[in-house]
Amino acid sequence: MPYIEFDNHRYYYAGDFDRDGVPLVFCHGSGGGHHHWLYQLKDLKESANPITVDLPGHGRSEGEPANEVAAYRDWLHRFCKSAGLGPAVMAGHSLGGAIALDYALNYPDDTLGLILVGSGGRLRVLPTFLEELNKGTVPETLASFLYGPAASKELLEKGKKEVKDTAASIYYADLSACDKFDVMEELHRIQKPVQIICGSEDRLTPVKYSHFLEEKLSDGQVKIIDGAGHMVMLEEPDQVNRAISDFVKQF
């Protein structure tokens, strides 16, 4: 299994640091893991060099989840440096998109461009969700917010099981980081190309978030995937991969 060691911990990733192609680093969302990007890892090898990570305390990675986007941002930078990666396209879903935005703002020389999937410049969380998670309970309704109405029964069942099997403490840290995140007034500083992808039925980061990003970023373009929800990269991987493949051709 591929691990990289730094900060006295072992961190899991999928991919190959030594492959040719533009480095394309995928960061998952709250409570997630590298497996949320397996379709992208599998199908984008002709377009780029895709690498997916497990954030600290997630999946197979050691360490502890963080409750600040900045902590994940700096960890991701150490990951890329430890892996010997040069400037990369940083891709993120939801919380991962927030991490990617913050990465570009703080490490512009190490950022070729961004791919933001189901994300936004601010990611407020329902207070009732945070209250339940702080008490150690994962809200029963969380899974129902993740997928669009056209998602397959199999995908929905996998999603429900994943939410059920993820510790409330992980969700609480991640969603607290989301709730505090706000770079809406800083988006103009990002002078890199940005591909923005969102499902038309996304209830957690609705389409208006993506259009706001497009409006405020100097070089942003939006792709709305009809019928998909928040987990658009799992619901409609072919459409997502086509948008990503077309985007990375410029690098």
LINWOQUI-V361542 format. One line per field, one symbol per residue. ss: DSSP state (H for helix, E for strand, C for the rest). phi: phi as a letter, one per 20 degrees, with the letter a starting at -180 (. if undefined). Layout:
ss: ???
phi: ???
This chain:
ss: CCEEEECCEEEEEECCCCCCCCEEEEECCCCCCHHHHHHHHHHCCCCCEEEEECCCCCCCCCCCCCCCHHHHHHHHHHHHHHCCCCCEEEEEECHHHHHHHHHHHHCHHHEEEEEEECCCCECCCCHHHHHHHHCCCCCCCCHHHCCCCCCCHHHHHHHHHHHHHCCHHHHHHHHHHHHHCECCCCHHHCCCEEEEEEECCCCCCCHHHHHHHHHHCCCEEEEEECCCCCCHHHHCHHHHHHHHHHHHCCC
phi: .eccdalmcdcebcpcfeffoffcedcfegmeagffdfffffddfeeadfcdcdfgmdleefncfddcggffgfffffgfffemfegceedbdlgffffffffffdcffddeaccddlcafbcfdggfffffffendegfegffeedefeffffffffffffffeefgfffffffffffefacgedgffeddfcedcbffdfeecfgfffffgffeffbdcdceefnedfegfefcffffffffgfffffe
